[in-house]
C-alpha cells in the first residue's frame, strides 16, 4: 500500500463528507480480517494493524496476554517468554509481536480498496437516510421514473421514493418524467439503502401545500386548525387568526383565487373548501357546511352532536353528493352532524307539541 492510496482515501473522505479517520479505521479492521484469513492463524488470536497515515506502510502485531505458567492458546504468553523480550513485563500485560507477512502489501491493497468502497457506500446511504428522515412529514418534489405492479417510483435525486396504490389519488394518471409533489409518510432503513414511502392522499400534503403557497400561514399569522380530505374529490380546511386585520379565508384563497387554484391544480382538480374556524361549536359546524347556508344550530355537548337546520332548497347542498359535504364537515369539526330542512324541523316540532 502506498502514499497515493492514503491520499486518495483522505480526498474521498472529504469529498463524500466522511471523516477520513473512520475510513482508515475501517481499512485497519479489514486488514486484521485479511491477515487472519491468509495466515492460517487462530481466528481468536488478537491482532492489531498499524498503518502509517502518510507513507501507507503497514505493520501487523499479534497481541498476547502474559500469564503465569503454560499458555492455553495463541492469545497467551508465559511470563518467562515475555520477560525474555523485556524483563519489565508482568502477569496481565499485553505483549505485541510483529507478524507482518512478506507479501501482505498486495493482499492489504485488495482488501483495503473493497472496504473503502463499501464504507463510502454505507456512509452515503446513512447520509441520505438522515436527510430524508429530517424531512419526514414534509413535501418533496420528484420525477416519475417507472411504474411496476401498480407502484409508482419517483426519483428524488440520490434515492427513489415509492408511491403505493393505497397512497395514490383514485383516477389520477401518472406519466413517465412528470414532476410531482408528494408527502413523505415514512423513511425506513434497509440493506439496499433508505426506503422513502410517499403519499398523494395524506391530509398532510394539503396542509403543507397551503403552508408553502400562503405566506400568512408560513409566517404564523394564519393557523390551519384542521384538514378533512377525500382525495381526488373534495377537501375542507379550517383556518384561524388572532389578527383582526387579516381575513384568514381570503389569505388562503388569494387574489382572484390564485393561491387556492395553484393547490387545486397540483391536486389535479380536487375541490377545496376553506372555512373559518370558530371556538363556538355551533358557528364552526355552520361554517364547515359551506357552501350551504345554515338557518340554526343546536349543540348537544354530552353526545357531541350538532343538529343543523337549513333552508329546504339547500338540504341537498348541505348533505352533498352521497353525503360528502356533511361527512367532510363532521370529520373537520370532530362533531356528529344531524341535518334537517326547515320543513322537516317544523314537522318534528309540531309532532312534539302534539305528544305533549
C-alpha positions in Angstrom: 0.0 0.0 0.0 1.5 3.4 -1.0 1.2 7.0 -0.2 -1.1 7.6 -3.2 -3.7 5.3 -1.7 -3.6 7.1 1.6 -4.0 10.4 -0.2 -6.9 9.0 -2.3 -8.7 7.8 0.9 -8.3 11.3 2.5 -9.7 13.0 -0.6 -12.6 10.6 -0.9 -13.5 11.2 2.7 -13.6 15.0 2.3 -15.5 14.7 -1.0 -18.2 12.4 0.4 -18.4 14.2 3.8 -17.0 11.3 5.7 -14.2 11.6 8.3 -11.1 10.1 6.7 -10.2 8.6 10.2 -13.3 6.5 10.0 -12.3 5.1 6.6 -8.7 4.4 7.9 -10.2 2.6 10.9 -12.4 0.5 8.5 -9.3 -0.3 6.4 -7.4 -1.5 9.5 -10.3 -3.7 10.6 -10.4 -5.2 7.1 -6.6 -5.8 7.2 -6.9 -7.7 10.5 -9.5 -10.0 8.9 -7.3 -10.4 5.8 -4.3 -11.3 7.9 -6.3 -14.0 9.8 -7.7 -15.4 6.6 -4.4 -15.6 4.7 -2.0 -16.6 7.5 -4.0 -19.6 8.8 -3.7 -18.0 12.3 -6.1 -18.8 15.1 -9.3 -16.8 14.5 -9.4 -15.9 18.2 -5.9 -14.5 18.1 -5.7 -10.8 19.0 -4.2 -8.9 16.1 -3.5 -5.2 15.7 -2.7 -3.5 12.4 -0.8 -0.2 12.4 -0.9 1.8 9.2 1.2 4.9 8.7 -1.2 7.7 7.5 1.5 9.4 5.5 3.5 6.6 3.8 0.9 3.8 3.8 3.4 1.4 5.5 1.7 -1.4 7.3 2.8 -3.5 10.3 0.8 -6.4 11.8 1.2 -7.2 15.5 0.0 -10.3 17.3 -1.1 -9.5 20.9 -0.5 -11.9 23.7 -1.7 -11.7 27.3 1.1 -12.6 29.8 0.0 -15.5 32.1 1.5 -17.4 35.0 2.5 -20.9 33.8 1.8 -22.5 30.4 -0.2 -20.5 27.8 -3.6 -22.0 27.0 -3.6 -20.9 23.3 -2.1 -18.4 20.9 -3.7 -15.4 22.7 -1.5 -16.0 25.7 2.3 -15.9 26.5 4.1 -17.3 29.6 5.7 -14.8 31.9 9.1 -16.4 31.2 8.8 -15.8 27.4 7.6 -12.3 27.9 10.5 -11.4 30.2 13.0 -12.6 27.5 11.6 -9.8 25.3 11.5 -7.3 28.1 12.2 -8.0 31.8 9.6 -5.4 32.9 6.6 -7.5 31.7 4.3 -8.8 34.4 1.3 -11.1 34.5 -1.7 -9.4 32.8 0.4 -7.2 30.5 -0.1 -7.3 26.7 2.9 -8.3 24.6 2.9 -7.3 20.9 5.0 -9.3 18.4 5.3 -8.2 14.8 4.0 -10.9 12.4 3.7 -8.9 9.2 3.8 -11.4 6.2 6.2 -10.7 3.4 3.5 -10.4 0.7 1.0 -8.6 2.9 1.1 -5.4 0.9 -0.7 -6.9 -2.1 -3.3 -8.6 0.0 -3.8 -5.5 2.0 -4.3 -3.3 -1.1 -7.1 -5.6 -2.4 -9.0 -5.7 0.9 -8.5 -2.0 1.6 -10.0 -1.0 -1.7 -13.1 -3.2 -1.2 -13.7 -2.0 2.3 -13.2 1.7 1.5 -15.8 1.4 -1.4 -18.2 -0.4 0.9 -17.8 2.0 3.8 -18.3 5.0 1.5 -21.5 3.4 0.1 -22.8 2.7 3.6 -22.0 6.3 4.7 -23.7 7.7 1.7 -26.8 5.6 2.4 -26.7 6.8 6.0 -26.5 10.5 4.9 -29.4 10.0 2.5 -31.4 8.4 5.3 -30.7 11.2 7.8 -31.5 13.8 5.1 -34.9 12.3 4.4 -35.7 11.3 8.0 -35.3 15.0 8.9 -37.9 15.7 6.1 -40.4 13.1 7.3 -44.0 14.6 7.2 -42.9 17.1 4.6 -43.3 17.6 0.8 -40.8 16.5 -1.8 -40.8 17.1 -5.5 -39.6 14.3 -7.8 -39.8 12.9 -11.3 -41.8 9.8 -12.1 -39.2 7.2 -13.1 -41.1 4.0 -13.5 -44.2 2.0 -12.7 -44.2 -1.6 -11.5 -47.0 -3.7 -10.0 -49.2 -0.6 -9.6 -46.4 1.1 -7.6 -45.1 4.4 -8.9 -41.3 5.0 -8.4 -40.3 8.7 -8.1 -36.7 9.9 -8.5 -35.8 12.3 -5.7 -32.1 12.6 -6.7 -30.0 10.1 -4.7 -32.9 7.9 -3.8 -36.2 6.6 -5.2 -39.5 7.1 -3.4 -42.3 4.6 -3.6 -46.0 5.7 -4.1 -48.0 2.6 -3.4 -51.6 2.1 -4.7 -53.1 2.9 -1.3 -51.4 6.3 -1.3 -52.4 7.2 -4.9 -55.3 9.5 -5.7 -58.1 7.5 -7.3 -58.3 8.1 -11.0 -55.1 10.1 -11.1 -52.9 9.4 -14.1 -49.2 9.1 -13.7 -46.9 9.6 -16.7 -43.2 9.0 -17.1 -40.9 12.0 -16.5 -43.8 14.1 -15.0 -42.7 16.3 -12.0 -44.9 15.7 -9.0 -45.2 16.7 -5.3 -45.7 14.0 -2.7 -45.8 13.8 1.1 -43.2 11.7 3.0 -45.1 9.4 5.3 -42.3 7.0 6.3 -38.5 6.6 6.0 -37.1 3.1 6.6 -33.6 1.7 6.7 -32.9 -1.4 4.5 -29.9 -3.4 3.3 -30.3 -1.7 -0.1 -30.4 1.8 1.3 -33.2 4.0 2.7 -36.8 3.4 1.6 -38.9 6.5 1.2 -42.7 5.9 1.3 -44.7 8.8 -0.1 -48.4 9.7 -0.4 -50.7 11.8 -2.6 -53.7 11.1 -0.4 -52.4 12.2 3.1 -54.1 15.2 4.6 -50.6 16.5 5.4 -50.0 17.0 1.7 -52.8 19.5 1.5 -51.7 21.2 4.8 -48.1 21.6 3.6 -49.2 22.9 0.2 -51.1 25.7 1.9 -48.1 26.4 4.1 -45.9 26.7 1.0 -48.4 28.8 -1.0 -49.7 31.2 1.6 -47.1 33.5 3.2 -49.5 34.3 6.1 -49.6 30.6 7.1 -45.8 30.2 6.7 -45.2 33.3 8.9 -47.7 32.0 11.6 -50.2 34.8 11.1 -52.8 32.4 9.9 -53.1 28.9 11.5 -54.5 25.8 9.9 -56.8 24.2 12.6 -58.0 21.1 10.8 -58.0 19.3 7.5 -60.5 16.8 6.2 -59.9 15.1 2.8 -61.4 12.7 0.3 -58.5 12.6 -2.1 -59.3 13.5 -5.7 -62.8 14.6 -4.8 -63.1 17.2 -2.2 -61.3 18.6 0.9 -62.2 21.1 3.6 -59.6 23.1 5.6 -60.3 25.3 8.6 -58.2 28.4 9.3 -57.9 30.9 12.1 -56.1 34.1 13.0 -55.9 36.3 16.1 -55.0 39.3 13.9 -58.3 41.3 13.4 -56.8 42.9 10.3 -56.3 39.6 8.5 -59.0 37.6 6.8 -57.8 34.0 7.1 -60.1 32.6 4.4 -59.2 35.4 2.0 -55.5 35.0 2.6 -55.8 31.3 1.6 -58.0 32.0 -1.4 -55.6 34.7 -2.7 -56.2 37.5 -5.2 -58.8 36.2 -7.8 -58.4 32.8 -6.2 -54.8 32.4 -7.4 -53.4 30.8 -4.3 -56.0 28.1 -3.8 -56.2 27.5 -7.6 -52.4 26.6 -7.6 -53.1 24.0 -5.0 -56.2 22.7 -6.8 -54.1 22.3 -10.0 -51.4 20.4 -8.1 -54.1 18.0 -6.8 -55.4 17.6 -10.3 -58.7 19.4 -9.8 -59.6 18.4 -6.2 -62.2 20.8 -4.9 -61.2 22.7 -1.7 -63.5 24.4 0.7 -61.7 26.9 3.0 -63.7 27.7 6.2 -63.2 30.0 9.1 -62.5 28.2 12.4 -64.6 29.2 15.5 -64.3 28.2 19.1 -68.1 28.2 19.2 -69.0 24.7 18.0 -72.4 25.8 16.5 -70.7 28.5 14.4 -67.8 26.2 13.5 -70.2 23.5 12.2 -72.2 26.1 10.3 -69.0 27.4 8.7 -67.9 23.8 7.9 -71.1 23.0 6.0 -70.2 25.7 3.4 -71.2 26.4 0.7 -74.7 25.6 2.2 -76.3 28.3 4.3 -77.5 27.4 7.8 -80.6 28.7 9.5 -80.0 27.4 13.0 -77.8 25.0 15.0 -78.4 23.3 18.3 -75.4 21.7 20.1 -75.6 18.7 22.4 -72.2 18.9 24.3 -72.6 15.5 26.1 -73.2 13.5 22.9 -71.1 15.9 20.8 -74.0 16.1 18.3 -74.8 19.3 16.4 -78.4 19.5 14.9 -78.5 21.8 12.0 -81.5 23.3 10.2 -81.0 24.5 6.6 -83.5 26.0 4.0 -85.4 23.4 2.1 -83.7 24.2 -1.2 -80.3 23.9 0.4 -80.7 20.5 2.0 -79.1 18.5 -0.8 -76.3 21.1 -1.0 -75.6 20.8 2.8 -75.6 17.0 2.6 -73.7 16.9 -0.6 -73.4 14.2 -3.3 -73.6 10.8 -1.5 -73.3 12.7 1.8 -69.8 14.0 1.0 -70.3 17.6 2.3 -71.8 16.5 5.6 -69.2 13.8 6.0 -66.3 16.1 5.5 -67.8 18.8 7.8 -68.1 16.1 10.5 -64.5 15.0 10.0 -63.3 18.6 10.0 -65.0 19.6 13.2 -65.0 16.2 15.0 -68.7 16.7 15.7 -71.6 14.4 14.6 -73.9 16.5 12.4 -77.6 15.9 12.0 -79.0 18.0 9.1 -82.7 18.8 8.7 -84.6 21.1 6.3 -86.8 23.8 7.7 -90.0 22.0 6.8 -88.7 18.7 8.4 -87.8 20.7 11.6 -91.3 22.3 11.7 -92.9 18.9 11.3 -90.8 17.4 14.1 -91.6 20.4 16.4 -95.4 20.0 15.6 -95.3 16.3 16.4 -93.5 17.0 19.7 -96.2 19.5 20.7 -99.0 17.1 19.9 -97.3 14.4 22.0 -97.1 16.8 25.0 
